[in-house]
Amino acid sequence: MRHLVFVYGTLLRGGVNHGLLAAAEWVGEHRTEPRFTLLQLGAYPGLISGGHTAVSGELYRVDNAGLKALDRLEDYPRLYDRRLIATRFGPAWAYLYRGSVRDRRPIPSGDWRTLSQAATPLRAAAIRGRRNSKNPGRRQQMRSRLMATETSMTTDTPASQATEEGRFTIQLEQREGFEINVAFDWKRAADLLMDEPPPLGETNGPNASRLLAAAVGNCLSASLLYCVGKEEPPARSLRTDVTCVMVRNEKKRLRIGRMDVRMILAPSLIDAKRFERCKTLFEDFCVVSASVRQGIPMRVSVLDEAGNLLHQSD
């Protein structure tokens, strides 16, 4: 049996998931009636019913196996619903987004290609489909203007008003296998794909242990930069390595036994007038490391570029 399917995102020609339609029959371009809203969900869009937008896409005919493959990709019926919509070629299946729409921005043009063509393939691949093995995080550089949103320190007072109060929520949704997409509560923060190492996953993204290490390293880095440089820390002045030592407990369960953090500072930070005070102060204001330390032993070492130890705490 053949099924007519309307696609509007990463399955379009040139999209990262178009390979799933390699055996499908091309039918033609299509633009829906202006009865929908197309949302930007990071590296892929989501179609929802209701609204006044005509959505552009393509029509294909797929067999039963092809439809099942699309169902798996779209996490039907959990994340996307599959419904028939009217097209000039007859009723076609379309995948409608069922997740949270809070803080999701609409695409007024109704055409995902106007955004995806401007986005880097690496960013799109980091979320769904055929993924680039390069880590986009390594290509990002620390901004010279850094406001430490999870720190509130000042060298003038021991404790000041925190910049984040109350609570926050992030949303995690399973894609396929052990791949989990993380959507953050900040509008401009791109989604993040997490995965597990073999044999469970395919390491298409970091797992929870590596994210924990990244969170500790980032928080300590931001704390030190803010303490020393305030709103204008010197650029490229800090490198941080975080090593997690994995152990097994008495029940043979794998655990993070300890964390070793090495912070290598450039002369521009060491020579700053606040450094001597900050090197013993900054850790107290790191939300993540101070919390993790309550359950995981942690050693933080501050060194210069020649490897000389400037400060160490356990």
N, C-alpha and C positions, 0 to 999 in steps of 0.2 A: 504494500500500500504506500502511496506517495502522499506527502503532506506539504502544503504550502506554508512557508514560514517567512515572517517579516523580521529582519534584523536591522539594528540601528546603532550598534556600538562597535565593540572590538571584533565582531564577526564580519564587519564590512570588508570589502576588498581593500587590502593594504593593512588591515587590522591584525593585531597579534594573535587572534584566535581564528582567523579566516581559514586556516588549514583544515578546520573541522568540516568545512563545506567543500572540500576538494572534490568529493564524489557527487555533490549536489548539482541539480540542474538550475542554471541561471534563468530567472524569469524576467526581471527588469527592475528599474528604479521605481520607487513609490513614495508618495508623500500623503500622510494620513489626513483625515478630516481634522479641523482645529478643535479637537476635543480632549487633548492630552496635555501633560506637562512633562518635559524632559529634564531630569535632574543630573547635576554633576556629582558623581560619587567618588571622586579621586581620579583613578586611571580608567574608569569606565562609567557609562551613564546608566540611569534607571528611568524607565518609562512608567508613569502612573496615569490612571484615568482621571478625568476631570481637568479643567483648564481650557485655555483657548489657543493652544499651540498646535500647529500642523508639524508633524515629526517626519523628517526625511530618513529614508533607509533603502534597503534592497530586499527583493523577494527571491526565494529559492524553493525548489521542491526537493525534499529529502525522503529517504525511505525510513522504515521503522527504526533501523539501527542508527541512522543519522539523527532522528528525533531524540532517541534515548541519549545519544552523545551530547546533544544540546541541553537536554534536561539536566545531565550531570554537571555540565559547565555552569549553568545558571542556578544550580542548587534548587531545582524545582522538586517539590512545591514549597520548600521551606523559605528560601530567600526571594524567589521569584514565582509568580503565578503564571500559568500559561493560558491565555484566553484568545478566542477568535475575534478578529477585527475585520471590518469591511475593507476590501481593496478593489482596485479596478480589474483584478484577475480572479476575484472571488474571495470568500472568507480565508483568512490566513492566521496561523498561530503567531502570537506576539507574547514576549515575556514581560510581564508587568512587575515592577519592584514592590516588595512587600515589607522591606525594612524600614527603619526609622528615617523620617524625612526632616527631622529637626536640624536646622542649620545647613541644610543641603540647598545649594544655589541652583536655580533653574537656568536652563540654556535657552535664552529667548528665541534664537534662530530656529530651534528644533532640529539642528543638524550637528551631530557629535563631531563630524569631520572638521568643522571649523575650529574646534578645540584640539582634537587629537593630532592634527597636522602641525600644530604649533608646539605640542608637547614633545619631549624627548622620548624615543622608543624605550630607553632604559627605564624611565619612570612608569610607563605603561606596563612594561614586562615585569616590573617588580610586584605587580598585584595579581595579574591573571595570565593564564595561557603560557605561551612559549617565552621563557624568561632569560634575560641576559645574565651570564654568570658574574658579571662585574658588579661590585658593590657600590651603589651610588653614594653611600655615606662617605666613602674614601675620596670622592671627587668634590665633596662639599668642604669649604673652608670656614673656619670660625669667623663670624662677623666681627669687625673692629668695634662696632657699637654693641655691647652685650649688656643687657639688663638681666640680671640673674633672677628669674621669676620664681625660683624655689629657694632663694636666699634673701635674707633681710638685714644683712650685717652692715655695720658702719664702724669706722675706727673711732668715732667720737662717743658712742654709747654702746654698752655691752649687749643690749638687745633693743631692737626697734620694731616698729609696726611691720608685720609680715605682709608681703605683696600678694600672697594667696591665702585666703581664709575659707573656712567651710569645707566643701567637698567638691569633687569632680568625678565624672563618669566617662569611661571610654567603652566602646562597643566592639565586641569580638564576634565574628561570624565564620563558621567553618565553610570552606569552599569545597574541596574534595580531598579525600585521604586525611592527612594530618596538617594540611595547609589551613591556616586561620588568618583571616583578614582583620586588622585592627584599625578602627576608625576613631580618631581622636576628637576631643570636644572643641578644639580650635579650628575655625573655619579654614585657615590657610595651611594647616598641617596636612600633608599628604598621608593617605592610608599606608599601612605597613603590612607586608606579608610575613607571617611566621611559619616555620616548618620544623620538622624533626630530622635528625640524621638517620641514615639507613640503619636497620631495615624498615623502620616505620615510615620515614619520609624520604625526601630527596634533597634535603638541605637547600631548598629554594628560598629560604629566608632564615633569619636567626631564630634560635629556640629561646625558651624563657630564661635559661641560665645565662646565655650571652646578652640578652636584653637587660638582665639584672646587672651584669658587669658593666654594660654600657651606661646604665643609669647611675651607678656609683661613680664611674669615671667622669661622666659629664657633670654631675652635681658638684663633685670636688673641684673640677676644673673651673666651673662657673663661679664657685664660691671664692676661690683664690683670685681669679681675674677681677672679680668685682671688688674684693677687699683691697687689692693693690691698686687697681686702675680706675675704680668707680665706673662711670659710664663710658670711659674711653681707654680700655686696656690696649696695650700695644699689640699690633697684629702679629700672628705667627710666633708668639712668644712662649708657647707652652705645648708640650706633648705629654700625654698620659697613657701609660700601659697598665692594664688591669689583668692580673693572672688569677684564675680560679683553680684551686687545688681540689680535685674531686676525690672523695673517699666513700667508703661503704660503712654503714653503721652496723650495730650488732645483729640486725635483721637482714643484713646484706643489701640494704636499700641504698641506692646511690644518693649522695648528698654533696653539697658544696662545703668542704671542710674548712677552708679559709680563703681569704682574698688578700692578695698583695698588690698594692697600688704604687706605681713609680711615676712621679711627676718630674719631668725634665724641663727646667726653666732657662730661658734665654737671658742674657745680661740685662736686657731692658726691664725685666721684672725684678731681678735680683737687686739692681741699682736703684729701684724706686724707693722713695722715702718711707713708704708704708710697709715695705717688705718684712723688716725685722719683726714688727708686731704681728703682721698678718700670718706669718708662717706658723705661729702657734695658736692663731685664733680662728682661721678660716674653716677648719673641720667642724667646729661646734655649730656652724650655721648651715651645714649641708644636710638638708632634710633626709635624703635617701641614705647616705652612708651612716648617719647617726642612727637611723632606724634599723638598717641591716645589721649594724654592729651589735645590736641587742641579742642577735641570734647566731651570727657568723663572726668568728674572729677575723680581724682586719688589721693589716699593717700598712701605713701610709708613709712613703719615703719621698722627700723633696730633694732633688739633686740639681747641680748645675750641668752644663753641657759636657763638662769634662768628667763627670761621674762622681764629683765630690759631694758627700752627704751634707745637706744643709739643715735638715730636720727629719725626725722620724718619730712616729707614734704607733702604738699598738692598742 
